[in-house]
Amino acid sequence: MTPKKTGKVGDKCCLFNEDWRAKYFFIDAGNKATCLLCHDTVAIFKEYNLKRHHETKHSDFGCKLSDEERKIKAAEFVKRLKIHQALFTKKTPLQNSATEASFIFAYNLAKRNKPFSDGEFIKQCMVECASVLCPDVKTKFESISLSRRTIARRIDLINAELTHQLKTWLTLEQNGKHYNRQGKSFLWEKYRSGETFKKQVTFKDTDSDILDFHCILHHESLCKTAPDLKHVVDPVVGVVNTIRARALHHRQFKSLLEDVGAEHEDVIYHNSVSWLSLGKVLNRVWALQDVIILFLDTKEISHDFVAKIGCEEWRYEMMFVADIFAQLYELIVTLQGKGLFAHEMWTHVKAFKTKLAKIRDYLQSLEAEFTTRFRDFKKIEPQFNVLSYPITADIDTAPQELQLVLIDMHADHTVKEMFSALTLVDFYEFLSAEKIACMKKFAGKMFSIFGYVYL
């Protein structure tokens, strides 16, 4: 059986060809092809559909016109159509202004965390004030829709628009296409298209040098993506989301913090946009780690964070990441100071780079000192490997007198089981002295090395 087609007309992604205007007398009007002669519409931009309509209903029109005459005729029809449409859009400016004012009210209500129902009260106050101050424009204030449901819809649209703009900006920033432009004289012109604000830059002095560069704050925010911190951040953010995702668990956790007299009252959500909150999230989770583990154990919630926090190496990485983000937070706060110029911001960035260089030099000198101090142990590292892992040790790098013995031990399953079941000292103690005496002698020699001189 042939599967049923579920495609919609709107799913077609054809583009309107401007040549069809003079050829078939069609224009693109609201994502539909509109005939300039009879004003019928064709849903899909396909030349076959437009050609069929023209040849079926207007086959005699324009057949004797040249290409230039057809273009002139099409331009006249377009002008007539616009005049005809303008008759039905006389109130559009007032309606657009009322809608824009409604968006402004919704934005400010959401920004200040005010109830949506306050919009109706504000509208009532404006109408009453307008009836006293300017009665002739009272109807304009009455046309602004500020009901609770309208405010909710406006905020949803603002949220969707800001999310789209943010994703677009992040894409351009990652591709290196987002710039600040500084020149001697330029003018920003803002105009509204639908529900999206656009900005058009007009440079008055075309001979002036324009400096193209990335925003300093955006540069600084992109630097934090260089180190791979996903294995540290994900368990911490995950356990915070687990605690705060359900209202009951969240209330019980806050109550537990109060009962044990914890230093903090709650854990903090991590915001992926305001990424500097990550440092505060890590510090807060580190301070409340014992209470978090107790809560997860009490509620019988299994989480990867419990296993991670028990690993000493992961704990060190978590503390390191928290310290790094604390330093980055100090830098970003300094860069966001009021009244800063670009050269002052660059000074702060250079100071931070100097600090990083100092830390790097210290770590490099520390690494070099460790390499120098422990070079004797580096020479006998292959012997340490044979002592610690005789079942899997590399035979080629082992001492020559032990290579044949190691081959026999690699093939003996009994020796492998004994190595897995016993400690390293007990394993060498139970080895047969007759068959692998040289191995026991080697182990005794290595075990007799003192790691320190204090007895």
Number of C-alpha atoms within 10 A of each C-alpha: 3 4 5 6 6 6 8 7 9 10 8 12 9 11 11 18 13 11 12 17 22 19 16 24 27 29 23 18 10 7 15 16 24 20 22 21 17 10 12 12 18 17 13 20 18 16 14 10 13 22 16 13 17 19 12 10 11 15 13 10 13 16 9 9 11 10 12 10 13 19 17 13 16 21 16 12 17 19 11 13 14 10 11 11 10 12 9 9 10 10 10 11 10 13 15 14 14 18 18 16 16 20 23 15 23 24 17 12 18 14 9 8 9 12 11 20 16 16 21 16 12 12 19 15 11 14 20 15 13 18 14 10 11 11 13 10 12 17 12 15 17 16 16 20 19 26 17 16 12 17 26 16 14 21 21 13 14 18 13 12 14 13 12 12 13 13 11 11 14 15 13 13 17 10 9 11 12 17 14 11 13 12 15 12 12 14 10 10 10 11 11 11 8 7 13 11 10 10 10 10 11 12 15 12 11 12 9 11 10 14 10 12 14 14 14 16 13 13 12 15 14 12 10 15 9 7 8 9 13 8 12 19 17 13 18 23 19 15 21 21 16 15 22 18 11 10 10 10 16 18 14 14 22 17 14 18 19 14 9 9 10 14 11 13 15 21 23 18 15 21 12 9 8 9 13 20 17 23 20 18 21 25 20 18 20 17 15 18 15 11 16 22 16 14 18 19 13 9 10 9 12 11 15 12 20 19 11 17 20 10 10 10 10 15 15 12 14 22 15 12 19 21 15 13 20 18 12 19 18 12 18 18 10 14 21 11 10 7 7 11 10 11 9 12 18 13 12 15 18 12 12 16 12 12 12 12 12 12 12 12 12 12 12 12 12 12 12 11 12 11 13 11 11 10 12 10 12 13 10 10 12 17 20 18 15 22 20 14 13 22 21 14 20 15 19 8 12 18 12 10 11 15 17 11 17 21 16 14 17 15 11 12 12 9 18 15 10 16 19 11 11 12 11 15 12 12 15 20 13 13 16 11 13 8 11 16 13 14 22 19 13 17 20 15 10 13 13 8 8 9 7 6 5 5 4
